[in-house]
């Protein structure tokens, strides 16, 4: 299990990857993509 800061870093990197792949997607659609990948994220963290 990863420490909290490592999880946050991995989450931020994946979010940046998705945002660069899909530049027109906002935070709501990016959250849906993350959820489909199995990453649960609180809406306030985005």
Biotite code that builds the C-alpha atoms (Angstrom):
import biotite.structure as struc

atoms = struc.array([
    struc.Atom([0.000, 0.000, 0.000], chain_id="A", res_id=1, res_name="UNK", atom_name="CA", element="C"),
    struc.Atom([1.359, 3.403, -0.974], chain_id="A", res_id=2, res_name="UNK", atom_name="CA", element="C"),
    struc.Atom([1.775, 6.228, 1.543], chain_id="A", res_id=3, res_name="UNK", atom_name="CA", element="C"),
    struc.Atom([-0.704, 9.085, 1.253], chain_id="A", res_id=4, res_name="UNK", atom_name="CA", element="C"),
    struc.Atom([1.694, 11.511, -0.452], chain_id="A", res_id=5, res_name="UNK", atom_name="CA", element="C"),
    struc.Atom([2.649, 8.872, -3.023], chain_id="A", res_id=6, res_name="UNK", atom_name="CA", element="C"),
    struc.Atom([-1.024, 8.214, -3.761], chain_id="A", res_id=7, res_name="UNK", atom_name="CA", element="C"),
    struc.Atom([-1.656, 11.925, -4.210], chain_id="A", res_id=8, res_name="UNK", atom_name="CA", element="C"),
    struc.Atom([1.350, 12.238, -6.499], chain_id="A", res_id=9, res_name="UNK", atom_name="CA", element="C"),
    struc.Atom([0.249, 9.263, -8.613], chain_id="A", res_id=10, res_name="UNK", atom_name="CA", element="C"),
    struc.Atom([-3.278, 10.661, -8.782], chain_id="A", res_id=11, res_name="UNK", atom_name="CA", element="C"),
    struc.Atom([-2.022, 14.089, -9.865], chain_id="A", res_id=12, res_name="UNK", atom_name="CA", element="C"),
    struc.Atom([0.182, 12.567, -12.570], chain_id="A", res_id=13, res_name="UNK", atom_name="CA", element="C"),
    struc.Atom([-2.694, 10.487, -13.955], chain_id="A", res_id=14, res_name="UNK", atom_name="CA", element="C"),
    struc.Atom([-4.996, 13.512, -13.891], chain_id="A", res_id=15, res_name="UNK", atom_name="CA", element="C"),
    struc.Atom([-2.438, 15.526, -15.872], chain_id="A", res_id=16, res_name="UNK", atom_name="CA", element="C"),
    struc.Atom([-2.079, 12.708, -18.404], chain_id="A", res_id=17, res_name="UNK", atom_name="CA", element="C"),
    struc.Atom([-5.825, 12.563, -18.950], chain_id="A", res_id=18, res_name="UNK", atom_name="CA", element="C"),
    struc.Atom([-6.067, 16.352, -19.174], chain_id="A", res_id=19, res_name="UNK", atom_name="CA", element="C"),
    struc.Atom([-3.384, 16.506, -21.867], chain_id="A", res_id=20, res_name="UNK", atom_name="CA", element="C"),
    struc.Atom([-4.983, 13.658, -23.821], chain_id="A", res_id=21, res_name="UNK", atom_name="CA", element="C"),
    struc.Atom([-8.434, 15.221, -23.657], chain_id="A", res_id=22, res_name="UNK", atom_name="CA", element="C"),
    struc.Atom([-7.871, 18.946, -23.560], chain_id="A", res_id=23, res_name="UNK", atom_name="CA", element="C"),
    struc.Atom([-11.530, 19.875, -23.902], chain_id="A", res_id=24, res_name="UNK", atom_name="CA", element="C"),
    struc.Atom([-12.662, 17.800, -20.924], chain_id="A", res_id=25, res_name="UNK", atom_name="CA", element="C"),
    struc.Atom([-13.389, 19.616, -17.694], chain_id="A", res_id=26, res_name="UNK", atom_name="CA", element="C"),
    struc.Atom([-12.939, 18.339, -14.177], chain_id="A", res_id=27, res_name="UNK", atom_name="CA", element="C"),
    struc.Atom([-16.310, 16.582, -14.163], chain_id="A", res_id=28, res_name="UNK", atom_name="CA", element="C"),
    struc.Atom([-15.579, 14.500, -17.236], chain_id="A", res_id=29, res_name="UNK", atom_name="CA", element="C"),
    struc.Atom([-12.038, 13.769, -16.062], chain_id="A", res_id=30, res_name="UNK", atom_name="CA", element="C"),
    struc.Atom([-13.478, 12.487, -12.783], chain_id="A", res_id=31, res_name="UNK", atom_name="CA", element="C"),
    struc.Atom([-15.753, 10.145, -14.730], chain_id="A", res_id=32, res_name="UNK", atom_name="CA", element="C"),
    struc.Atom([-12.750, 8.789, -16.637], chain_id="A", res_id=33, res_name="UNK", atom_name="CA", element="C"),
    struc.Atom([-10.862, 8.216, -13.392], chain_id="A", res_id=34, res_name="UNK", atom_name="CA", element="C"),
    struc.Atom([-13.873, 6.450, -11.897], chain_id="A", res_id=35, res_name="UNK", atom_name="CA", element="C"),
    struc.Atom([-14.029, 4.138, -14.911], chain_id="A", res_id=36, res_name="UNK", atom_name="CA", element="C"),
    struc.Atom([-10.373, 3.268, -14.292], chain_id="A", res_id=37, res_name="UNK", atom_name="CA", element="C"),
    struc.Atom([-11.242, 2.306, -10.734], chain_id="A", res_id=38, res_name="UNK", atom_name="CA", element="C"),
    struc.Atom([-9.862, 5.416, -9.034], chain_id="A", res_id=39, res_name="UNK", atom_name="CA", element="C"),
    struc.Atom([-12.395, 6.847, -6.613], chain_id="A", res_id=40, res_name="UNK", atom_name="CA", element="C"),
    struc.Atom([-11.941, 10.567, -6.065], chain_id="A", res_id=41, res_name="UNK", atom_name="CA", element="C"),
    struc.Atom([-13.920, 12.933, -3.916], chain_id="A", res_id=42, res_name="UNK", atom_name="CA", element="C"),
    struc.Atom([-15.301, 15.774, -6.028], chain_id="A", res_id=43, res_name="UNK", atom_name="CA", element="C"),
    struc.Atom([-13.666, 18.333, -3.726], chain_id="A", res_id=44, res_name="UNK", atom_name="CA", element="C"),
    struc.Atom([-10.196, 16.903, -4.322], chain_id="A", res_id=45, res_name="UNK", atom_name="CA", element="C"),
    struc.Atom([-10.413, 17.763, -8.011], chain_id="A", res_id=46, res_name="UNK", atom_name="CA", element="C"),
])
